């Protein structure tokens, strides 16, 4: 919008820690503005009384500060030139490259019309057995990674970005340290994969409330490639806990009454409007969302993971295996509610049987470990189950193992034959006869 059509005001009615209010006309919801040169966004309209959220905070702003309305909400220029680029929360390049020319699109719009949606049925392979073997992802799915803050979830997300069999990867990084940001950039560059990766990044040095723009920027880009280009897109969002914390900061500064765990009462709908952008389209395009949610002290009942669990189709838990020291995707606490749509169909026919048998035997090992810790004698089966669990964790579940699903299945069959008899695995006779390793 040209300067000639911008609306300028110089009288503020109120100032809080994060917002200013003034009387203005012709303002639309979520419209952008500057207040004393600082970027702001409309968050509330009550008649002609407008409340603006100041991304950088209101410290030092006077009541006669100049307010300039842009006449439009946040937008992103979309085109194929987005690929391989790094942007900030406002969609501005931070990699030294030129501005992207393309169609201007408003961010944060509604999700795809249900009429245009198709039941997910396409496999998203990541090369991580804890996901592909036990909690297989399906295009159009939305699923979070639950992890303690000290877990290497950024490494896992980068690995998924490099291994996933998709057309485009879009990273939305919220509250990344500079080391994490440089890690992502170097990993993508060294792998020669930048051409299919688009990154929107907010670092710890930048205002926390800027994080609120990052997921919408990432998902607007995703919708361009999925809807307009019929491409398979994987969106990686990290860390959604920091996103929710930014929501809380804004809510508290606007004197709204907090809900559970100091989160705003709108937390569920704020998260849902992002996750519901996941979609499988009839023409082949899709948006799949994997989002990290860090846990405070491992508390799964906190409002953030609690609300997330209601919205998403399962969850992936990272934990360090005490026997091997390896970080694994926990087979007990992880769940993909859509995996039955692809396992044994888009994958080999023995997949469901192998998955179920391996998790059951892993559970038997956990029971044997409890017996050992409580001083009970172990049976021969118990000892074999414990050895199987170590081998299974070390050579299959560990996040640093990168193999395809067929190799995962073959490797698991070898472990079955190494430690158990056919009968002990309880796998259907016809499946066992077909794949049992001699």
Secondary structure, DSSP 8 states (H G I E B T S, - for coil): --GGG-EEE---SEE-SSEEEEE-SS--TTEEEEETTEEEEEEEEETTEEEEEETT--TT--TT--EEEEEEE-EEEESGGGTT-EE-TTS-B-SS-----SEEEESS-----GGGB-----EE--S-HHHHTTS-EETT-EEEEEEETTS-HHHHHHHHHHH---SEEEEEEEEE-HHHHHHHHHHHHHTT-GGGEEEEEEETTS-GGGHHHHHHHHHHHHHIIIIIT--EEEEEEE-HHHHHHHHHHHHHHTT----GGG--TTHHHHHHHHHTT-EEBTTS-EEEEEEEEEESTT-TTSHHHHHHHHHSSEEEEEEE-TTT--EEE-TTT-EETTGGGTTTTTS-TTHHHHHHHHHHHHHHHHHHHHHHHTT----HHHHHHHHHHHHHIIIIIBTT----HHHHHHHHHHHHHHH--HHHHT--HHHHHHH---
